[in-house]
Amino acid sequence: MTYKNKKKTLKILNASVAWIVALIFFFPIFWMVLTSFKTELQAISVPPLFIFEGTLENYTLVNERSDYFHHAINSIITSLGGTLLAIVIAVPAAYSFAFAPNKNTKDVLLWMLSTKMLPAVGVLMPIYLIAQKFELLDTTFVLVIIFAMTNLPILIWMLYSYFKDLPKDILESAKLDGASYFEEIRYIVLPLSWGGIMSSALLSIILCWNEAFWSINLTSSDAATLASLIASYSSPEGLFWAKLSAISTLAVAPIVIFGWFCQKQLVHGLTFGAVK
């Protein structure tokens, strides 16, 4: 086999493997959407049905039982609010780590990242009691704070990597011209790393939208998000798979569509670097 044929075969093999992996990841979403159009009996049939007469009954029942738009608005508020607060804190923090490091900088960064390894249930009780003490239970405010703090280590690490690649000569020239730290961030750091900041924000929005643990445990009705709405379809009588699939489809559809339209910006930001 010639080198050209080997290269062509390898290319086809790589493409085939990529398609197989993509289909494996896509299949649960496909099955969820498919099940949402089944009756409850069809949803639990053995063997599973791929061809059946579809129905919109599940979506009708979900709409009658639940206030979807109320939960969707709460998800939007908490996702955007948590992301905005996290970015406001992460930008100056990452700036200080990147441009004013000391001997403990790496240790502090690793310590912050290690907090992501802590099981959320381990700190549920103290956070719940604090929220109860300040009458913040079932409010979007407490979710915004929690979402921002849980995503903060990841955002700081991402922004730190972007800022560290910025050309130091530009910052030194700005200092010689008398620019303050605030002016450096506003006029130099932010414009040069805008792609990285936006990709970090997009990732944070997705993580906030998908957060279920804190939404379920700190809210009940007023501030409940779509994740809480999905959990409400679990009952002592069991799981109603068709209805659960319908509400899950409605819950994930907005963020999937959002990610689809922002995929170029997200990929560009994750591969962004000021110095190549």
C-alpha positions as CSV (number, residue, x, y, z in Angstrom):
1,M,0.0,0.0,0.0
2,T,1.4,3.4,-1.0
3,Y,1.8,6.3,1.4
4,K,-1.0,8.1,-0.3
5,N,-3.4,5.2,0.1
6,K,-2.3,4.7,3.8
7,K,-3.0,8.4,4.4
8,K,-6.4,8.1,2.8
9,T,-7.3,5.0,4.8
10,L,-6.2,6.6,8.0
11,K,-8.3,9.7,7.2
12,I,-11.4,7.5,6.6
13,L,-10.7,5.5,9.8
14,N,-10.4,8.7,11.9
15,A,-13.6,10.1,10.4
16,S,-15.4,6.8,11.1
17,V,-14.3,6.7,14.7
18,A,-15.3,10.4,15.2
19,W,-18.8,9.6,13.8
20,I,-19.2,6.6,16.0
21,V,-18.2,8.6,19.1
22,A,-20.5,11.4,18.1
23,L,-23.4,9.0,17.7
24,I,-22.8,7.4,21.0
25,F,-22.9,10.8,22.7
26,F,-26.0,11.9,20.7
27,F,-28.0,8.8,21.2
28,P,-29.3,9.5,24.8
29,I,-30.6,12.9,23.6
30,F,-32.2,11.3,20.5
31,W,-33.8,8.6,22.7
32,M,-35.1,11.2,25.2
33,V,-36.8,13.2,22.4
34,L,-38.2,10.1,20.8
35,T,-39.6,8.9,24.2
36,S,-41.3,12.2,24.8
37,F,-43.7,11.4,21.9
38,K,-44.6,8.0,23.2
39,T,-47.3,6.9,25.6
40,E,-46.3,5.6,29.0
41,L,-46.9,2.0,27.9
42,Q,-44.8,2.6,24.7
43,A,-42.0,4.2,26.8
44,I,-41.6,1.0,28.9
45,S,-42.2,-1.5,26.2
46,V,-39.7,-4.4,25.7
47,P,-38.2,-4.5,23.2
48,P,-38.0,-0.7,22.8
49,L,-40.1,0.8,20.0
50,F,-38.4,2.8,17.3
51,I,-41.5,3.0,15.1
52,F,-44.7,4.0,16.7
53,E,-47.6,6.5,16.4
54,G,-46.5,9.7,18.0
55,T,-48.5,11.8,20.4
56,L,-48.3,15.3,21.9
57,E,-50.2,14.2,25.0
58,N,-47.1,14.4,27.2
59,Y,-46.3,18.0,26.2
60,T,-50.0,19.0,26.8
61,L,-50.0,17.4,30.3
62,V,-46.7,19.0,31.2
63,N,-48.0,22.4,30.1
64,E,-51.2,22.0,32.1
65,R,-49.4,20.8,35.2
66,S,-46.4,23.1,35.3
67,D,-45.5,26.7,34.7
68,Y,-42.7,26.1,32.2
69,F,-42.0,29.7,31.5
70,H,-41.7,30.6,35.2
71,H,-39.0,28.0,35.6
72,A,-37.3,28.9,32.4
73,I,-37.1,32.6,33.4
74,N,-35.6,31.6,36.7
75,S,-33.0,29.5,34.9
76,I,-32.1,32.4,32.6
77,I,-31.8,34.8,35.6
78,T,-29.6,32.5,37.7
79,S,-27.4,31.5,34.7
80,L,-26.8,35.0,33.5
81,G,-26.6,36.5,37.0
82,G,-24.2,33.8,38.2
83,T,-22.0,34.1,35.2
84,L,-21.8,37.9,35.3
85,L,-20.9,37.9,39.0
86,A,-18.3,35.2,38.5
87,I,-16.7,37.1,35.5
88,V,-16.6,40.3,37.5
89,I,-14.7,38.6,40.3
90,A,-12.6,36.3,38.0
91,V,-11.1,39.0,35.7
92,P,-9.2,41.0,38.4
93,A,-8.3,37.8,40.2
94,A,-6.8,36.2,37.1
95,Y,-5.1,39.5,36.2
96,S,-3.4,39.5,39.6
97,F,-2.3,35.9,39.3
98,A,-1.0,36.4,35.7
99,F,0.8,39.8,36.1
100,A,1.6,40.0,39.8
101,P,2.6,36.4,40.7
102,N,4.5,35.4,43.8
103,K,5.9,32.2,45.1
104,N,2.5,31.0,46.3
105,T,0.5,31.8,43.2
106,K,0.6,28.2,41.8
107,D,-0.3,26.8,45.2
108,V,-3.3,29.2,45.5
109,L,-4.5,28.3,42.0
110,L,-4.3,24.6,42.8
111,W,-6.1,25.1,46.1
112,M,-8.9,26.9,44.3
113,L,-9.2,24.1,41.7
114,S,-9.2,21.5,44.5
115,T,-12.4,22.9,45.9
116,K,-14.2,21.5,42.8
117,M,-13.3,18.0,44.1
118,L,-15.4,18.6,47.2
119,P,-18.8,16.9,47.1
120,A,-21.5,19.5,47.1
121,V,-23.5,17.5,49.6
122,G,-20.6,17.9,52.1
123,V,-21.3,21.7,52.4
124,L,-25.1,21.5,51.9
125,M,-26.0,21.8,55.6
126,P,-23.9,25.0,56.4
127,I,-25.0,26.7,53.2
128,Y,-28.7,25.8,53.8
129,L,-28.5,27.1,57.4
130,I,-26.9,30.4,56.2
131,A,-29.5,30.9,53.5
132,Q,-32.2,30.1,56.1
133,K,-30.8,32.6,58.6
134,F,-30.8,35.4,56.1
135,E,-34.2,34.4,54.6
136,L,-32.7,33.6,51.2
137,L,-34.2,30.2,50.7
138,D,-36.2,29.9,47.5
139,T,-34.7,33.1,46.0
140,T,-32.9,33.6,42.8
141,F,-30.3,35.7,44.7
142,V,-28.9,32.7,46.6
143,L,-28.7,30.6,43.4
144,V,-26.8,33.4,41.7
145,I,-24.3,33.6,44.6
146,I,-23.9,29.8,44.7
147,F,-23.6,29.4,40.9
148,A,-21.0,32.1,40.7
149,M,-18.9,30.7,43.5
150,T,-19.0,27.1,42.2
151,N,-17.8,28.2,38.7
152,L,-15.3,30.8,39.9
153,P,-12.3,28.4,40.2
154,I,-12.8,27.2,36.6
155,L,-13.2,30.7,35.3
156,I,-10.1,32.0,37.1
157,W,-8.0,29.2,35.7
158,M,-9.3,29.7,32.1
159,L,-8.8,33.5,32.3
160,Y,-5.4,33.1,33.9
161,S,-4.3,31.0,31.0
162,Y,-5.5,33.6,28.5
163,F,-4.0,36.5,30.4
164,K,-0.6,34.8,30.8
165,D,-0.3,34.6,27.0
166,L,-0.7,38.3,26.6
167,P,2.5,40.2,25.4
168,K,4.1,41.7,28.5
169,D,5.7,44.4,26.4
170,I,2.3,46.1,25.9
171,L,1.6,46.2,29.6
172,E,5.0,47.6,30.4
173,S,4.5,50.3,27.8
174,A,1.2,51.2,29.3
175,K,2.8,51.4,32.8
176,L,5.5,53.7,31.4
177,D,2.7,55.9,30.0
178,G,1.2,56.2,33.4
179,A,-1.7,53.7,33.1
180,S,-3.3,52.5,36.3
181,Y,-4.2,48.9,36.9
182,F,-7.8,49.6,36.1
183,E,-6.8,51.2,32.8
184,E,-4.6,48.3,31.9
185,I,-7.5,45.9,32.5
186,R,-10.0,48.1,30.7
187,Y,-8.0,49.2,27.6
188,I,-5.5,46.4,27.1
189,V,-6.3,43.2,28.9
190,L,-10.0,43.0,28.1
191,P,-9.8,43.9,24.4
192,L,-6.9,41.5,23.8
193,S,-8.5,38.6,25.6
194,W,-12.2,39.2,24.7
195,G,-12.5,35.9,22.9
196,G,-11.3,34.0,26.0
197,I,-13.6,35.9,28.3
198,M,-16.6,35.2,26.1
199,S,-15.8,31.5,25.8
200,S,-15.4,31.4,29.6
201,A,-18.8,33.1,30.0
202,L,-20.5,30.7,27.6
203,L,-19.1,27.7,29.5
204,S,-20.3,29.2,32.8
205,I,-23.8,29.8,31.4
206,I,-24.0,26.1,30.3
207,L,-22.8,24.9,33.7
208,C,-25.2,27.2,35.6
209,W,-28.1,26.1,33.4
210,N,-27.4,22.4,34.1
211,E,-26.8,22.8,37.9
212,A,-29.4,20.7,39.6
213,F,-28.2,19.9,43.2
214,W,-28.4,23.4,44.6
215,S,-31.6,24.3,42.7
216,I,-33.4,21.3,44.1
217,N,-32.2,21.8,47.7
218,L,-32.4,25.6,48.0
219,T,-35.6,26.3,46.2
220,S,-39.2,25.0,46.2
221,S,-41.4,27.1,43.9
222,D,-40.7,30.8,43.6
223,A,-37.1,30.5,42.4
224,A,-37.2,26.9,41.1
225,T,-35.3,26.4,37.8
226,L,-35.9,23.9,35.0
227,A,-33.6,21.4,36.8
228,S,-36.0,21.5,39.8
229,L,-39.0,21.1,37.4
230,I,-37.5,17.9,36.0
231,A,-37.0,16.5,39.5
232,S,-40.6,17.2,40.4
233,Y,-41.7,14.5,37.9
234,S,-40.2,11.8,40.2
235,S,-43.0,10.6,42.5
236,P,-43.5,7.7,45.0
237,E,-45.5,5.9,42.4
238,G,-42.4,5.7,40.1
239,L,-41.0,7.5,37.1
240,F,-43.3,8.4,34.3
241,W,-40.7,8.1,31.5
242,A,-42.7,9.7,28.7
243,K,-43.7,12.8,30.7
244,L,-40.2,13.0,32.2
245,S,-38.7,12.8,28.7
246,A,-41.1,15.6,27.5
247,I,-40.1,18.0,30.3
248,S,-36.4,17.1,30.0
249,T,-36.6,17.9,26.3
250,L,-38.2,21.3,27.0
251,A,-35.5,21.9,29.7
252,V,-32.5,21.1,27.6
253,A,-33.7,22.5,24.3
254,P,-32.9,26.2,25.0
255,I,-29.3,25.5,26.2
256,V,-28.7,23.1,23.3
257,I,-29.9,25.7,20.8
258,F,-27.8,28.3,22.5
259,G,-24.7,26.1,22.4
260,W,-25.3,25.3,18.8
261,F,-25.4,28.9,17.7
262,C,-22.4,29.8,19.9
263,Q,-20.2,26.8,19.1
264,K,-17.9,28.8,16.8
265,Q,-17.3,31.4,19.5
266,L,-16.8,28.7,22.1
267,V,-14.3,26.8,20.1
268,H,-12.5,29.9,19.1
269,G,-12.3,31.1,22.7
270,L,-11.1,27.8,24.0
271,T,-8.2,27.8,21.5
272,F,-7.6,31.5,21.9
273,G,-4.2,32.9,22.5
274,A,-2.8,36.4,22.1
275,V,0.7,35.0,21.2
276,K,0.8,32.1,18.7
